[in-house]
Amino acid sequence: AINHLEGHLYSCWLADQSPLFPCIALLVSGGHTELILMKDHGVYEYLGRTRDDAAGEAFDKVAKLLGLGYPGGPLISKKAQKGQKDAILFPHPMKDSPDFDFSFSGLKTAVAYHLKDHPDDLSEDICASFQSAVVDTLVEKTLKAVEKYHPASVLLAGGVSANTSLRETLKNTLAEHFPEVHYFLPPLLYTTDNAAMIAAAAFFHLQKNEVTDPLTLVADPNLPLCPL
C-alpha cells in the first residue's frame, strides 16, 4: 500500500544518484504544495503546506483566465519564455510569514484584477510575471526551511517539478546560498503521475517487509503522508 504523495517523493530515487538523509522535500503538484522533512525512508514530518490553492491549481486557473486551455502549467511556462518576468509586480503570497505555509489564491485573484484593469497587456508578460511570483515564493520558503533544518539534500517533486524555471531557480539559488546541500529532482519523464515512482516507494517498504493484502486493502484518497 503506497501513499501517492510518497510516490512523488520517491521519483527522486529514479535519477542516477540517491538522495542523502535528512531531506527537505518541496512537493508541488495540481493538488498539493508542501514542504516535508524526510528523516529516513518512510519517516516524514510536515513543515508547511498550502492554505488554499496549490501552485499547480493556480497555474491552471490563471491559464483559464487567459484562455490558454488545460493543463495550465506547460502552457504558461511556454508563453513565459517570450515574456518579461519583471513586467508586472504580482504579490509573493506569505513571503514574510514566519511559518512554511503557502497561499496562492490571492495571487490568482491579483492576476484576474490585472487582466480586468489592463486588458491590452501582453499575455507573455503576464505569464512570465505570474510564473516568477510562484517560483520565487516556492524557492524562498524552501531556503528558509533549509536554513532552519540543515538537510543533506533538497528534493523537488510533483507535477510542477517539470517547470523549467522552478527547476533552474531552485538549483541556482541553492548552489549560491547552500553549496554543501545536494539537490535532487526526478527526470522529466517521472514528474507527472506514473507507475515507476510508486514502484520505487514500494521497493523501500518491501525492505522492511511492510506488505498489504491487496484483496483487503481499503484505499483512502485523502490519506495524508504523515500526521498533521
C-alpha positions as CSV (number, residue, x, y, z in Angstrom):
1,A,0.0,0.0,0.0
2,I,1.7,3.2,-1.2
3,N,0.7,6.8,-0.4
4,H,0.5,8.7,-3.7
5,L,2.5,11.6,-2.3
6,E,5.2,9.2,-1.1
7,G,5.4,8.0,-4.7
8,H,6.1,11.6,-5.9
9,L,8.9,11.9,-3.3
10,Y,10.5,8.6,-4.5
11,S,10.5,9.8,-8.1
12,C,13.8,11.5,-7.0
13,W,15.2,8.0,-6.4
14,L,14.7,7.3,-10.2
15,A,17.6,9.6,-11.0
16,D,21.2,8.4,-11.3
17,Q,22.1,9.1,-7.7
18,S,20.1,8.5,-4.5
19,P,19.4,11.4,-2.1
20,L,21.1,11.7,1.2
21,F,19.2,12.0,4.5
22,P,17.8,14.1,6.0
23,C,16.0,15.7,3.1
24,I,13.8,18.8,2.7
25,A,11.3,17.9,0.0
26,L,9.3,20.5,-1.9
27,L,6.3,18.6,-3.3
28,V,4.4,20.7,-5.9
29,S,1.5,19.5,-7.9
30,G,-2.0,20.4,-9.0
31,G,-3.4,19.3,-5.7
32,H,-0.5,19.8,-3.3
33,T,2.1,22.3,-2.3
34,E,4.0,21.0,0.7
35,L,7.4,21.2,2.4
36,I,8.3,17.9,4.1
37,L,11.2,16.9,6.3
38,M,12.2,13.4,5.3
39,K,14.4,12.0,8.0
40,D,14.7,8.5,6.6
41,H,12.8,6.1,4.4
42,G,9.2,6.3,5.5
43,V,9.9,8.9,8.2
44,Y,8.2,12.2,7.4
45,E,7.3,15.5,9.1
46,Y,5.2,18.2,7.6
47,L,6.8,21.6,7.8
48,G,4.3,23.6,5.7
49,R,1.6,23.3,3.2
50,T,-0.8,25.4,1.1
51,R,-3.7,27.0,3.0
52,D,-5.8,27.3,-0.2
53,D,-4.9,26.7,-3.9
54,A,-1.9,24.5,-4.7
55,A,0.7,26.0,-7.0
56,G,-0.4,23.7,-9.9
57,E,-4.0,24.7,-9.3
58,A,-3.1,28.3,-9.5
59,F,-1.3,27.7,-12.9
60,D,-4.5,26.0,-14.2
61,K,-6.8,28.8,-13.0
62,V,-4.6,31.6,-14.4
63,A,-4.3,29.7,-17.7
64,K,-8.1,29.6,-17.8
65,L,-8.3,33.3,-17.2
66,L,-6.0,33.8,-20.1
67,G,-8.0,31.4,-22.3
68,L,-5.0,29.1,-22.8
69,G,-6.5,25.7,-22.0
70,Y,-5.7,22.8,-19.7
71,P,-3.4,21.8,-18.1
72,G,-2.2,25.3,-17.5
73,G,1.4,24.7,-16.2
74,P,3.1,23.8,-19.5
75,L,1.1,26.4,-21.5
76,I,2.0,29.2,-19.1
77,S,5.6,28.1,-19.0
78,K,5.9,28.1,-22.8
79,K,4.4,31.6,-23.1
80,A,6.5,32.9,-20.2
81,Q,9.7,32.1,-22.2
82,K,8.7,35.0,-24.5
83,G,7.7,37.5,-21.8
84,Q,9.4,39.7,-19.2
85,K,9.2,38.4,-15.7
86,D,9.6,41.8,-14.1
87,A,6.9,43.4,-16.3
88,I,4.2,43.2,-13.6
89,L,4.9,43.1,-9.9
90,F,2.5,40.4,-8.7
91,P,2.4,39.7,-4.9
92,H,4.5,37.0,-3.3
93,P,1.9,35.4,-1.0
94,M,3.1,34.8,2.6
95,K,6.7,35.6,1.6
96,D,7.4,37.1,5.0
97,S,5.3,34.9,7.2
98,P,7.4,33.1,9.9
99,D,6.0,29.7,9.0
100,F,6.5,27.5,6.0
101,D,2.9,27.6,4.7
102,F,1.9,28.7,1.2
103,S,-1.1,30.5,-0.3
104,F,-1.7,31.1,-4.0
105,S,-5.4,32.1,-4.2
106,G,-4.6,35.8,-3.7
107,L,-2.0,35.7,-6.5
108,K,-4.6,34.2,-8.8
109,T,-7.0,37.0,-7.8
110,A,-4.3,39.6,-8.5
111,V,-3.9,38.3,-12.0
112,A,-7.7,38.4,-12.5
113,Y,-7.8,42.1,-11.4
114,H,-4.8,42.9,-13.6
115,L,-6.4,41.4,-16.6
116,K,-9.6,43.4,-15.9
117,D,-7.6,46.7,-15.5
118,H,-5.0,46.1,-18.2
119,P,-6.7,44.1,-21.0
120,D,-4.1,45.1,-23.6
121,D,-1.1,43.8,-21.7
122,L,0.9,41.1,-23.4
123,S,-0.1,37.6,-22.2
124,E,3.5,36.6,-22.4
125,D,4.4,39.2,-19.9
126,I,1.5,38.2,-17.6
127,C,2.6,34.6,-17.8
128,A,6.2,35.4,-17.1
129,S,5.4,37.7,-14.2
130,F,2.9,35.2,-12.7
131,Q,5.3,32.3,-13.0
132,S,8.1,34.3,-11.4
133,A,5.9,35.2,-8.4
134,V,5.1,31.5,-7.9
135,V,8.6,30.2,-8.4
136,D,10.2,32.9,-6.1
137,T,7.7,32.1,-3.4
138,L,8.4,28.4,-3.5
139,V,12.1,28.9,-3.6
140,E,12.1,31.5,-0.7
141,K,10.2,29.2,1.6
142,T,12.3,26.2,0.7
143,L,15.5,28.1,1.5
144,K,14.1,29.2,4.9
145,A,13.5,25.5,5.7
146,V,17.0,24.6,4.6
147,E,18.4,27.4,6.8
148,K,16.5,26.1,9.8
149,Y,16.8,22.3,9.5
150,H,20.2,21.9,7.8
151,P,19.4,19.0,5.5
152,A,21.9,17.0,3.5
153,S,19.6,17.1,0.4
154,V,16.8,19.1,-1.1
155,L,14.2,17.2,-3.2
156,L,11.9,18.8,-5.8
157,A,9.0,16.5,-6.8
158,G,5.4,16.5,-8.2
159,G,3.9,17.6,-11.5
160,V,5.1,21.2,-11.2
161,S,8.7,20.0,-10.8
162,A,8.6,19.8,-14.6
163,N,8.6,23.6,-14.7
164,T,12.0,24.6,-16.1
165,S,12.0,28.0,-14.3
166,L,11.4,26.3,-10.9
167,R,14.0,23.5,-11.5
168,E,16.7,26.0,-12.5
169,T,15.9,28.7,-10.0
170,L,16.0,26.3,-7.0
171,K,19.1,24.7,-8.3
172,N,21.0,28.0,-8.8
173,T,19.8,29.6,-5.5
174,L,20.7,26.5,-3.5
175,A,24.2,26.5,-5.1
176,E,24.6,30.1,-4.2
177,H,23.5,30.1,-0.6
178,F,23.9,26.4,0.5
179,P,26.5,24.8,-1.8
180,E,27.0,21.9,0.6
181,V,23.4,20.8,0.2
182,H,22.7,18.2,-2.6
183,Y,19.9,18.8,-5.0
184,F,17.7,16.0,-6.4
185,L,14.8,16.1,-8.8
186,P,13.1,13.4,-10.9
187,P,13.8,13.0,-14.6
188,L,11.1,14.9,-16.6
189,L,9.6,11.5,-17.6
190,Y,8.7,10.8,-13.9
191,T,7.5,14.2,-12.8
192,T,3.8,13.5,-13.5
193,D,1.8,10.6,-12.1
194,N,3.5,7.3,-13.1
195,A,3.8,3.7,-12.0
196,A,7.6,3.9,-11.7
197,M,7.5,6.3,-8.7
198,I,5.0,4.1,-6.9
199,A,7.3,1.0,-7.5
200,A,10.3,3.0,-6.2
201,A,8.4,3.8,-3.0
202,A,7.2,0.2,-2.7
203,F,10.8,-1.1,-3.0
204,F,11.8,0.5,0.3
205,H,8.7,-0.7,2.1
206,L,9.5,-4.2,0.9
207,Q,12.9,-4.0,2.5
208,K,11.1,-3.6,5.8
209,N,8.6,-6.3,5.0
210,E,5.8,-3.8,5.0
211,V,3.3,-5.5,2.8
212,T,-0.5,-5.4,2.5
213,D,-3.0,-7.9,1.1
214,P,-4.4,-6.1,-2.0
215,L,-7.7,-8.0,-1.6
216,T,-8.4,-6.4,1.8
217,L,-6.8,-3.0,1.2
218,V,-9.2,-0.1,1.6
219,A,-7.8,2.9,-0.4
220,D,-8.1,6.3,1.2
221,P,-7.8,9.1,-1.4
222,N,-7.5,11.7,1.4
223,L,-4.8,10.0,3.4
224,P,-2.0,12.4,4.5
225,L,1.6,11.5,4.1
226,C,2.0,11.8,7.9
227,P,0.0,13.1,10.9
228,L,-0.7,16.8,10.6
